Amino acid sequence: MNATVKLLLALGAFLTLVLGLTLLSGFALYYDLEPASKQHILEILAPRVQLILGLGVLGLAALGVAFVIAYNLYVKGALRVAEELHIILKANQSHRIEPAGAPEVCLLAQRVNELAQHNEAFARDLEAKVVQAKSSGEEEKHRLAALMSELSQGVLVCNIDGRILLYNERARQTLGAPPNAPGATSGSLIGLGRSIFAVIDRSLLAHALETVQSRLEKSEADLNAQFVTATRAGQLIRVQMAPVFAARVSPSRDMDPAGAGDGAQAPDSGVEAGPAISGFVMTLENITRTFELETTRDMLLQSFTEGSRASLANIRAAVETLTDYPDCEPRQRDRFIRVIREEVRDLSGKLDKTTQDYADSLKTRWPLEQMLGTDIIEAARRRIESRLGLATKAETLDSSLWIKADSYTLIQALTYLAGRLQEEFNIREVRFNLSQQGRLAELDIVWSGPRISQQTVYDWEMDTMRAGGEDSPLTLRDVTERHDAEIVFIADTPRQRALFRLLLPVAKPVRPALGVPLRYGESRPEFYDFDLFHQADQSPELDHLPLTKLTYTVIDTETTGLNPSAGDEIVSLGAVRIVNNRLLRYETYEQLVDARRPIGSMSETIHGISLEMLRGQPTIEEVLPQFHEFCDDTVLVGHNAAFDMRFLQLKERQTGVRFTQPVLDTLLLSEVLHPNQESHTLEAIAARLGVTVVARHTALGDALVTGEVFLRMIPLLAARGIGTLRDAREAAQKTMHAKVEY
């Protein structure tokens, strides 16, 4: 029963009591009078009945108003102070109560604020000491996060139920479909708390775990298992699996075996328990390109081998005939010699074609990486000096210049040029320069000596590169085309020297970012949560689980208008996941949607999305399956979630996608927690709970704010005895806004 109902009932009871007592007293006095007195009183009161009744009603009304004012000043003011004190204690220590109401209530609010100020200072001091005590552990965690973010291989750590508790961006890139692939979800299948079985076949992992367990039982030194799997995008991934062991248990002789930890073996009395597998680590390597290259090489070798058998047989037969019959007729001899010549020519052509095909596959074998130009030159100098015995020097080098290069083939090309200069013009020394002109890097290999004709330069470009005892099927032209570069010959006549100049595109002097850009000033993504090692797999009966143990997806939509039943459409979807009571800012979903209808002027003013921004974006039929996959196996959370859910429900028949997950609404939960507060807008709730509002009225921005608000509501709900999903849903359904329909 809320405060308003209590007020009305109390006021009605009070007025009924006053009126009843007044009438009862009047009847008692009237009953004791003499008949003559009674007649006299009736004669006096009869003309004044209306006035007396009016004065009575006016008095009762004045009394009721005074009662309401007193209630608002004292009772409701005290209730508001109690609610805000609860916010200070459970959600936002920085929140302060604005004094309002009776002087005594204002004084109480001031004293509460003073106490809150004292407690906040005490809490800050305690927090500083806790942070100092935990600094070593946090340093290790951040070191691990830094290491994970820098690894060139994908790494995943899962608990024994297959829930992901650690991953790096390379793992998400490796296992996720390319952004433009059909049904791509931008790596959304990889995330904390998600099941690895959504991307890797369960039977493969089960077999690998069985292999690890078998090797463990045999006490083998190498416990790792390996297998190859294919992603949705058709990429081949080599997976190395290693076990993660639970803490070893050494029970006493009288210990009950049932007291062993989860997954631990129940040991015999007095015998130390063996290691139990609590999870596994997987390293991921994309071998698609390697597999394709090896397949191409095998096919080329097979083709060359099979295609050469007939030619070799014919040559062998002709040679044996000429050897066995040296006195054969000249005409026969000429025929056999012609057979040998033709077969050798054919064999030579097959060999050239095989070499050319293999060279084409080598052009993309090594990836282009951002490198300092000085590092390329230093590596080339070492190779030229060691392989060719040619002296080298560095003249003018820009040490801050970065280029994007295939260092292997580029160094081969520089060595090849130096080798040709040494071989054909007896050059004893080459020098290097590196500078920048606009968007190009100028890499010069300089020598003192004769000029080279343009025909010679062209011949060198088209010849396969051979230098220092190393042969390559690639040409200099292949290398320059691979780098989007140009090579020119320049004669520096005044200084009596010449040079080859490689013009290479300049790269930005930073390492390429992997995946989603950092947001909100955080240094690196938190792609780990070791508490999930101890979290049991979620049961389908979510209603009985505590709110702190559930996984959530916080959603928000931006639309063309406010009336879904009248044809308004979604123009933007945003979502963020909450796992193990943590908002995962780097496991987000954000997508514009082509609404195929005009956007209301008021709506465009609010969210800033125009029709021009939606051109070329996917339609709702393409987006909803991806969005549903991102939200799978979680509880949905939204602010005024009924509005968002109505838009999604109206698309069920059109898209075949149904959102059947449980839904929690922060608007309704705010009414449950703070029924005496005037506003339950997202901004007002965020201000009360101390949540900073960022990127308001964007789908992802609102989802992030709603997620922060929801996390701060959980302890407030627990203090009111609302601890499970069922408790929260039942409490929300009793509020006034739960009756609103869209």
C-alpha positions in Angstrom: 0.0 0.0 0.0 1.6 3.3 -1.1 1.7 6.6 0.9 -1.2 8.2 -1.0 -3.6 5.4 -0.1 -2.5 5.5 3.5 -3.1 9.2 3.6 -6.6 9.0 2.2 -7.6 6.1 4.6 -6.1 8.0 7.6 -7.9 11.2 6.7 -11.2 9.4 6.1 -10.9 7.6 9.4 -10.0 10.8 11.2 -12.9 12.8 9.8 -15.4 10.0 10.4 -14.2 9.8 14.0 -14.5 13.6 14.6 -18.0 13.7 13.0 -19.2 10.7 14.9 -18.0 12.1 18.2 -19.6 15.5 17.5 -23.0 14.0 16.6 -22.8 11.6 19.6 -22.1 14.4 22.0 -24.9 16.5 20.5 -27.5 13.7 20.8 -26.4 13.0 24.4 -26.9 16.7 25.5 -30.2 17.0 23.6 -31.5 13.8 25.2 -30.9 15.2 28.8 -32.9 18.5 28.2 -36.4 19.2 29.3 -39.1 19.0 26.6 -39.6 22.8 26.7 -35.8 23.3 26.3 -35.7 20.8 23.4 -38.5 22.7 21.7 -36.7 26.0 22.2 -33.5 24.7 20.8 -35.3 23.3 17.7 -36.9 26.7 17.2 -33.4 28.4 17.3 -31.6 25.9 15.1 -34.3 25.3 12.5 -33.6 28.5 10.5 -29.9 28.1 10.8 -29.4 24.4 9.8 -27.8 25.2 6.4 -25.4 27.7 8.0 -24.4 25.2 10.7 -23.9 22.4 8.2 -21.9 24.7 5.9 -19.7 25.8 8.9 -19.2 22.1 9.8 -18.2 21.1 6.3 -15.9 24.1 6.1 -14.3 23.2 9.4 -13.8 19.6 8.3 -12.3 20.8 5.0 -9.9 23.1 6.8 -9.0 20.3 9.1 -8.3 18.0 6.2 -6.1 20.5 4.4 -4.2 21.1 7.6 -3.8 17.3 7.8 -2.5 17.0 4.2 0.0 19.8 4.7 1.2 18.3 7.9 1.5 14.9 6.2 3.5 16.3 3.3 5.8 18.3 5.6 6.5 15.6 8.1 5.5 12.2 6.9 6.2 12.4 3.1 9.3 14.5 3.7 10.6 11.9 6.1 9.9 9.1 3.6 11.8 11.0 0.9 14.7 11.5 3.3 14.6 7.7 4.0 14.7 6.8 0.3 17.6 9.1 -0.5 19.4 7.9 2.6 19.0 4.4 1.1 20.6 5.6 -2.2 23.5 7.0 -0.2 24.0 3.8 1.7 23.6 1.3 -1.2 24.3 3.0 -4.6 25.8 6.5 -4.6 27.9 7.7 -1.6 28.2 11.1 -3.3 24.5 11.7 -3.4 23.2 14.4 -1.0 19.7 15.1 0.2 18.2 18.5 -0.7 16.5 19.8 2.4 12.7 20.3 1.9 9.6 20.2 4.0 9.2 21.0 7.7 12.1 22.7 9.6 12.6 19.5 11.6 12.8 17.4 8.4 15.2 19.9 6.8 17.4 19.6 10.0 17.3 15.9 9.7 18.4 16.1 6.0 21.3 18.3 7.0 22.5 15.9 9.7 22.1 13.0 7.2 24.3 14.9 4.7 26.9 15.6 7.4 27.0 11.9 8.3 27.2 11.0 4.6 30.1 13.4 4.1 31.9 11.8 7.1 31.2 8.3 5.8 32.3 9.1 2.3 35.6 10.4 3.6 36.0 7.3 5.7 35.1 5.1 2.7 37.6 6.9 0.5 40.3 6.3 3.0 39.4 2.6 3.4 39.2 2.2 -0.4 42.7 3.8 -0.8 44.0 1.2 1.7 42.3 -1.6 -0.1 43.6 -0.5 -3.5 47.1 -0.3 -2.0 46.7 -3.8 -0.6 45.4 -5.1 -4.0 47.9 -3.3 -6.1 50.1 -6.3 -6.6 47.2 -8.5 -7.9 45.9 -5.7 -10.1 49.3 -5.1 -11.5 49.4 -8.8 -12.5 46.0 -8.6 -14.1 46.9 -5.5 -16.1 50.2 -7.2 -17.1 48.2 -10.1 -18.4 45.8 -7.8 -20.2 48.7 -6.0 -21.9 50.3 -9.3 -22.8 47.1 -10.7 -24.3 46.4 -7.6 -26.3 49.9 -7.8 -27.9 49.9 -11.5 -28.8 49.9 -12.2 -32.5 48.0 -15.4 -31.9 44.4 -15.7 -30.8 44.0 -17.0 -27.2 40.9 -18.2 -25.5 40.4 -19.5 -21.9 37.3 -21.4 -21.0 35.9 -23.1 -17.9 35.0 -26.7 -17.9 31.5 -25.9 -19.0 32.8 -24.1 -22.2 32.1 -20.6 -20.9 34.6 -18.1 -22.2 36.4 -16.3 -19.3 39.4 -14.7 -21.2 40.1 -13.9 -24.8 42.1 -11.3 -26.8 41.1 -9.3 -29.9 43.0 -11.6 -32.2 40.8 -14.5 -31.1 37.7 -12.6 -31.9 39.1 -11.7 -35.3 40.1 -15.3 -36.0 36.8 -16.9 -35.0 34.5 -14.1 -36.1 33.1 -13.8 -39.6 34.3 -10.8 -41.7 32.1 -7.7 -41.3 30.8 -7.9 -44.8 30.1 -11.7 -44.7 26.5 -12.9 -44.8 25.2 -13.2 -41.3 28.3 -11.6 -39.8 27.9 -10.4 -36.2 31.2 -8.5 -36.0 32.7 -11.1 -33.7 29.7 -11.0 -31.4 29.9 -14.8 -30.8 33.1 -14.3 -28.8 32.5 -12.7 -25.4 32.9 -13.2 -21.7 30.4 -15.8 -20.4 29.4 -16.9 -23.9 29.6 -20.6 -24.8 32.6 -21.6 -27.0 30.3 -24.3 -28.5 28.6 -21.6 -30.5 31.7 -21.3 -32.7 33.6 -24.6 -32.3 31.8 -28.0 -32.6 31.1 -29.5 -29.2 32.3 -33.0 -30.4 35.7 -31.6 -31.4 36.3 -30.0 -28.0 35.0 -33.1 -26.2 37.4 -35.3 -28.1 40.3 -33.0 -27.4 39.4 -32.9 -23.7 39.2 -36.7 -23.6 42.7 -36.8 -25.2 44.0 -34.5 -22.6 42.4 -36.5 -19.8 43.8 -39.7 -21.2 47.3 -38.3 -21.3 46.9 -36.9 -17.8 46.0 -40.4 -16.5 49.0 -41.9 -18.2 51.2 -39.2 -16.7 52.5 -38.2 -20.1 54.7 -35.1 -20.3 52.8 -33.5 -23.1 49.2 -33.0 -22.2 48.2 -30.7 -25.1 45.8 -31.7 -27.8 45.5 -30.3 -31.3 42.8 -30.2 -34.0 41.7 -28.1 -37.0 38.3 -26.6 -37.3 36.5 -24.3 -39.8 34.8 -21.0 -39.0 31.5 -19.8 -40.4 33.5 -17.7 -42.9 35.2 -20.9 -44.2 38.6 -20.2 -42.6 40.7 -23.1 -41.3 41.9 -22.7 -37.7 44.5 -24.8 -36.0 43.7 -25.1 -32.3 46.2 -26.0 -29.6 44.4 -27.0 -26.3 46.1 -27.1 -22.9 44.4 -27.9 -19.6 43.9 -25.6 -16.7 43.9 -27.4 -13.4 41.9 -26.7 -10.2 43.7 -26.2 -7.0 45.1 -29.5 -5.6 43.4 -30.8 -2.5 45.1 -32.6 0.3 42.3 -33.7 2.7 42.8 -35.1 6.1 42.0 -38.7 6.9 38.6 -37.8 8.4 37.6 -35.5 5.6 34.3 -36.3 3.9 35.0 -36.9 0.2 31.9 -35.0 -0.6 33.7 -31.9 0.6 36.0 -31.9 -2.5 35.8 -28.9 -4.7 33.8 -28.9 -7.9 35.3 -31.3 -10.4 37.8 -32.6 -7.9 38.3 -36.3 -7.5 37.2 -37.9 -4.2 40.5 -39.3 -3.0 41.1 -42.3 -0.7 41.8 -41.5 2.9 45.2 -39.9 3.4 46.0 -39.8 -0.4 46.5 -36.5 -2.1 44.0 -35.8 -4.8 45.2 -35.7 -8.4 44.8 -32.6 -10.5 41.3 -32.0 -11.8 40.7 -30.1 -15.0 38.7 -26.9 -14.4 39.1 -25.4 -17.8 41.3 -25.2 -20.9 43.4 -22.7 -22.8 43.2 -22.6 -26.6 45.7 -20.9 -29.0 44.3 -20.2 -32.4 46.2 -19.9 -35.7 44.6 -19.2 -39.0 46.2 -21.7 -41.4 43.9 -21.0 -44.4 46.5 -19.2 -46.4 49.2 -21.7 -45.5 46.9 -24.6 -46.4 46.1 -22.9 -49.8 49.8 -22.3 -50.5 50.8 -25.8 -49.6 47.9 -27.2 -51.7 49.0 -25.0 -54.6 52.6 -26.2 -54.3 51.6 -29.8 -54.1 49.3 -29.4 -57.1 52.1 -27.8 -59.0 54.6 -30.5 -58.1 52.1 -33.2 -58.9 51.3 -31.6 -62.2 54.9 -31.1 -63.1 55.7 -34.7 -62.1 52.9 -36.3 -64.0 53.3 -34.1 -67.0 57.0 -34.8 -67.2 56.8 -38.6 -67.2 55.9 -39.0 -70.9 58.6 -36.5 -72.0 61.3 -38.2 -69.8 60.2 -41.6 -71.1 60.5 -40.4 -74.8 63.9 -38.8 -74.1 65.1 -41.9 -72.3 63.9 -44.2 -75.2 65.6 -42.0 -77.8 68.9 -41.8 -75.9 68.9 -45.6 -75.3 68.2 -46.3 -79.0 71.1 -44.0 -80.1 73.4 -45.6 -77.5 72.5 -49.2 -78.4 72.6 -48.6 -82.2 75.4 -46.2 -82.9 75.5 -47.2 -86.6 71.8 -46.5 -87.3 70.9 -44.7 -90.5 71.3 -40.9 -90.5 67.6 -40.4 -91.1 66.7 -42.5 -88.1 69.4 -40.7 -86.0 68.0 -37.3 -87.0 64.5 -38.4 -86.1 65.6 -39.5 -82.6 67.5 -36.2 -82.1 64.4 -34.3 -83.2 62.3 -36.2 -80.6 64.9 -35.4 -77.9 64.9 -31.7 -78.9 61.1 -31.4 -78.9 60.7 -33.2 -75.6 63.4 -31.1 -73.9 61.7 -28.0 -75.2 58.3 -29.2 -73.9 59.8 -30.1 -70.6 61.5 -26.7 -70.3 58.2 -25.0 -71.0 56.4 -27.0 -68.3 59.2 -26.1 -65.8 59.0 -22.4 -66.7 55.2 -22.5 -66.2 55.5 -24.3 -62.8 58.1 -21.8 -61.7 55.9 -18.8 -62.8 52.8 -20.2 -61.1 54.8 -20.7 -57.9 56.1 -17.2 -58.1 52.6 -15.9 -58.3 51.7 -17.7 -55.1 54.8 -16.2 -53.4 53.7 -12.6 -54.2 51.2 -12.7 -51.3 52.9 -15.2 -49.1 54.3 -12.6 -46.7 52.0 -9.9 -45.3 52.7 -6.2 -45.5 53.6 -4.9 -42.0 54.3 -1.4 -40.8 58.0 -1.0 -40.2 60.6 1.7 -39.6 62.4 2.4 -42.8 65.7 2.4 -41.0 65.1 -1.2 -39.8 64.7 -2.3 -43.5 67.9 -0.6 -44.5 69.9 -2.0 -41.6 68.7 -5.5 -42.4 69.5 -5.0 -46.1 73.0 -3.7 -45.3 73.7 -6.8 -43.1 72.6 -9.2 -45.9 74.6 -7.3 -48.6 77.7 -7.3 -46.6 77.4 -11.0 -45.5 76.2 -12.5 -48.8 78.0 -10.3 -51.3 81.0 -9.0 -49.4 80.1 -5.5 -50.6 80.8 -2.5 -48.4 77.7 -0.4 -47.4 77.2 2.9 -45.7 74.2 5.0 -44.5 74.2 8.6 -45.6 71.0 10.5 -44.6 68.3 8.4 -42.9 65.0 9.7 -41.5 64.7 7.6 -38.4 61.0 8.6 -37.8 59.8 7.3 -41.2 57.5 4.3 -41.3 56.6 2.3 -44.4 54.3 -0.6 -45.0 56.5 -3.4 -46.4 57.0 -7.1 -47.0 60.4 -7.0 -45.4 61.5 -10.3 -46.8 61.0 -9.5 -50.5 62.0 -5.9 -50.2 65.4 -6.8 -48.7 65.7 -9.5 -51.4 65.2 -6.7 -54.0 67.8 -4.4 -52.5 70.3 -7.2 -52.3 69.5 -8.2 -55.9 70.2 -4.6 -57.1 73.5 -4.5 -55.2 74.5 -7.9 -56.6 73.8 -6.8 -60.2 75.9 -3.6 -59.7 78.7 -5.7 -58.3 78.6 -8.3 -61.0 78.2 -6.2 -64.1 79.9 -2.9 -63.1 82.4 -4.0 -60.5 80.9 -1.6 -57.9 82.7 -1.9 -54.5 80.4 0.1 -52.3 76.8 1.1 -52.1 75.2 3.8 -49.9 71.6 4.3 -48.6 69.5 7.3 -48.1 65.9 7.6 -46.7 63.7 10.7 -46.8 60.1 11.7 -47.1 58.5 13.7 -49.9 54.8 14.2 -49.2 53.1 10.8 -48.9 56.0 8.9 -50.4 59.2 7.6 -48.8 62.3 7.9 -51.0 64.7 4.9 -50.4 67.9 5.4 -52.4 70.7 2.9 -53.2 73.6 5.0 -54.4 77.0 4.1 -56.0 79.8 5.9 -57.7 80.4 4.7 -61.2 79.0 4.5 -64.7 75.5 5.3 -65.8 73.1 2.5 -66.7 71.0 2.5 -69.8 67.2 2.5 -69.6 67.2 -0.9 -71.4 69.4 -2.4 -68.7 67.1 -1.1 -66.0 64.2 -2.6 -67.7 66.0 -6.0 -68.1 66.9 -6.0 -64.5 63.3 -5.3 -63.5 62.0 -8.3 -65.5 64.7 -10.8 -64.6 64.1 -13.2 -61.7 66.1 -12.1 -58.6 69.3 -14.0 -57.9 71.9 -12.7 -55.5 74.3 -14.1 -52.9 73.5 -17.7 -53.6 69.8 -17.2 -53.0 67.4 -17.5 -56.0 63.8 -16.3 -56.1 61.2 -16.8 -58.7 60.0 -13.2 -58.2 61.1 -10.3 -60.4 62.0 -6.8 -59.2 58.7 -5.7 -60.9 56.8 -8.2 -58.9 58.2 -6.7 -55.6 57.4 -3.1 -56.6 53.9 -3.9 -57.7 53.4 -5.8 -54.4 54.3 -2.6 -52.5 52.4 -0.2 -54.8 55.9 1.3 -55.4 57.9 2.6 -58.3 61.6 2.3 -59.0 63.5 4.9 -61.0 67.1 5.4 -62.1 68.7 8.8 -61.5 72.1 10.0 -62.8 73.6 12.5 -60.4 76.1 14.0 -62.9 77.4 16.9 -60.7 78.4 14.5 -58.0 79.5 11.8 -60.4 77.3 9.1 -59.1 74.1 7.3 -59.8 71.2 5.8 -57.8 68.1 3.7 -57.8 65.2 5.3 -56.0 62.4 3.3 -54.6 59.2 5.3 -54.1 57.2 3.6 -51.3 53.9 4.8 -49.6 54.4 6.2 -46.2 52.6 4.5 -43.3 51.4 6.1 -40.0 54.0 5.7 -37.2 51.7 3.6 -35.0 50.9 -0.1 -34.8 47.6 -1.1 -36.5 44.7 -1.2 -34.0 43.0 -4.5 -33.6 39.2 -4.4 -33.5 37.0 -1.9 -31.7 38.5 1.5 -30.8 38.9 2.3 -27.1 36.1 4.3 -25.5 35.6 6.5 -22.5 39.3 6.9 -21.7 40.0 3.3 -20.8 43.5 2.1 -21.5 42.7 -1.4 -22.9 39.7 -3.7 -23.1 38.9 -6.0 -20.2 38.7 -9.3 -22.0 39.1 -11.4 -19.0 37.1 -12.5 -15.9 38.6 -15.3 -13.9 35.6 -15.4 -11.5 33.8 -17.3 -14.2 36.0 -20.3 -13.4 33.7 -20.7 -10.3 30.4 -19.9 -11.9 28.1 -22.8 -12.6 26.5 -23.1 -16.0 23.2 -21.2 -16.2 20.0 -23.2 -15.7 17.0 -22.6 -18.0 15.1 -21.8 -14.8 16.4 -18.3 -14.6 13.6 -17.0 -12.3 15.2 -18.7 -9.3 18.7 -17.3 -9.9 20.0 -14.3 -8.0 20.3 -11.1 -10.1 24.0 -11.0 -9.5 24.5 -14.4 -11.2 22.7 -13.7 -14.4 24.1 -12.5 -17.8 22.3 -9.5 -19.3 22.1 -7.7 -22.6 21.1 -4.0 -22.1 19.3 -2.8 -25.3 18.1 0.5 -26.7 16.5 1.6 -30.0 16.2 4.9 -31.9 13.1 5.2 -34.1 11.4 7.3 -36.8 8.7 8.2 -34.3 6.9 7.1 -31.1 4.1 5.0 -32.5 5.2 1.5 -33.6 1.6 0.4 -34.3 1.2 3.3 -36.8 4.2 2.3 -38.8 7.2 3.9 -37.1 10.4 2.0 -37.7 13.7 1.3 -36.0 16.6 3.4 -37.3 19.3 2.3 -34.8 20.0 -0.6 -32.5 22.5 -0.6 -29.6 23.4 -3.1 -26.9 26.0 -4.0 -24.3 26.5 -7.1 -22.2 26.7 -7.5 -18.5 28.6 -10.6 -17.2 29.4 -11.4 -13.6 28.1 -8.0 -12.5 30.4 -6.2 -14.9 29.5 -3.9 -17.8 31.6 -5.1 -20.8 32.1 -1.9 -22.7 33.9 -3.7 -25.5 31.3 -6.3 -26.1 28.8 -4.0 -27.8 26.5 -4.0 -30.7 25.6 -0.8 -32.7 24.0 -0.7 -36.1 22.1 1.9 -38.2 19.0 0.5 -40.0 17.5 1.6 -43.3 13.9 2.3 -42.1 12.6 2.8 -45.7 10.3 5.6 -44.5 10.7 9.3 -43.5 12.0 10.2 -40.0 9.8 12.5 -37.9 11.3 16.0 -37.4 11.0 15.7 -33.6 12.7 12.3 -33.6 15.5 13.5 -35.9 16.1 16.5 -33.6 16.4 14.1 -30.6 18.7 11.4 -32.0 20.3 13.3 -34.9 19.9 10.4 -37.4 18.9 11.6 -40.9 17.8 9.7 -44.0 21.2 10.5 -45.6 22.9 8.6 -42.8 20.7 5.5 -43.4 21.4 5.2 -47.2 23.2 2.0 -47.9 22.6 0.6 -44.4 21.1 -2.9 -43.9 17.4 -3.4 -43.5 15.7 -4.6 -40.4 15.3 -8.1 -42.0 19.1 -8.3 -42.2 19.9 -6.8 -38.8 17.5 -8.5 -36.4 19.0 -12.0 -36.8 22.4 -10.6 -35.9 21.0 -8.7 -33.0 19.1 -11.7 -31.7 22.3 -13.8 -31.8 24.1 -11.1 -29.8 21.3 -11.2 -27.2 21.0 -15.0 -27.1 21.1 -16.8 -23.7 20.8 -13.5 -21.7 18.2 -11.5 -19.8 17.2 -8.3 -21.6 17.4 -4.9 -19.8 16.1 -1.6 -21.1 14.7 1.8 -19.9 11.0 1.9 -20.7 11.7 -1.5 -22.3 8.1 -2.0 -23.3 8.6 0.7 -26.0 11.7 -1.1 -27.5 10.1 -4.6 -27.2 7.0 -3.5 -29.0 9.1 -2.5 -32.1 10.8 -5.9 -32.0 7.6 -7.8 -31.5 6.0 -6.1 -34.5 8.8 -7.5 -36.7 8.4 -11.2 -35.6 6.3 -12.2 -38.6 8.3 -10.3 -41.1 11.8 -11.5 -39.9 11.0 -14.8 -38.2 12.9 -13.6 -35.2 11.3 -13.8 -31.7 12.8 -12.3 -28.6 11.5 -14.6 -25.8 14.0 -13.8 -23.1 13.0 -12.4 -19.8 12.9 -8.5 -19.7 13.7 -6.1 -16.9 12.9 -2.4 -17.1 14.9 0.2 -15.1 12.0 2.6 -15.3 9.7 0.2 -13.4 12.5 -0.8 -11.0 13.1 2.8 -10.2 9.4 3.1 -9.3 9.8 0.1 -7.0 12.9 1.5 -5.3 11.9 5.2 -5.1 8.1 5.7 -5.2 8.3 9.1 -3.6 10.6 10.6 -6.2 9.0 12.9 -8.8 10.9 11.8 -11.9 11.9 8.4 -13.3 13.5 9.5 -16.5 16.9 8.0 -17.4 18.7 11.3 -16.7 17.0 11.7 -13.3 17.8 8.1 -12.2 21.4 8.5 -13.4 21.8 11.7 -11.4 20.4 10.0 -8.3 22.7 7.0 -8.6 25.8 9.0 -9.6 26.0 7.6 -13.2 27.7 9.9 -15.7 25.6 10.3 -18.9 27.6 10.0 -22.1 26.4 10.0 -25.7 22.7 10.5 -24.7 20.1 9.7 -27.3 22.3 7.3 -29.3 21.2 3.7 -29.1 24.6 2.5 -27.7 25.1 5.5 -25.5 21.7 5.0 -23.8 22.3 1.3 -23.4 25.6 2.0 -21.6 24.0 4.4 -19.3 21.1 2.1 -18.6 23.6 -0.7 -17.9 25.4 1.4 -15.3 22.1 2.4 -13.7 20.9 -1.2 -13.5 24.1 -2.4 -11.9 23.7 0.2 -9.2 20.1 -0.8 -8.7 20.9 -4.4 -7.9 22.2 -3.8 -4.3 19.2 -1.4 -3.6 16.8 -4.2 -4.8 18.6 -6.7 -2.6 18.1 -4.5 0.5 14.3 -4.5 -0.2 14.3 -8.3 -0.4 14.3 -8.4 -4.2 17.1 -10.8 -4.9 16.0 -13.1 -7.8 14.8 -12.5 -11.3 11.3 -13.6 -10.3 11.3 -11.1 -7.4 12.3 -8.3 -9.7 9.8 -9.1 -12.4 6.9 -9.5 -9.9 7.8 -6.2 -8.2 8.0 -4.3 -11.5 4.6 -5.6 -12.7 2.9 -3.9 -9.7 4.0 -0.4 -10.7 1.9 2.1 -12.5 4.0 2.3 -15.7 3.8 -1.4 -16.1 0.2 -0.9 -17.4 1.3 1.4 -20.3 0.9 -0.1 -23.7 2.4 0.9 -27.1 
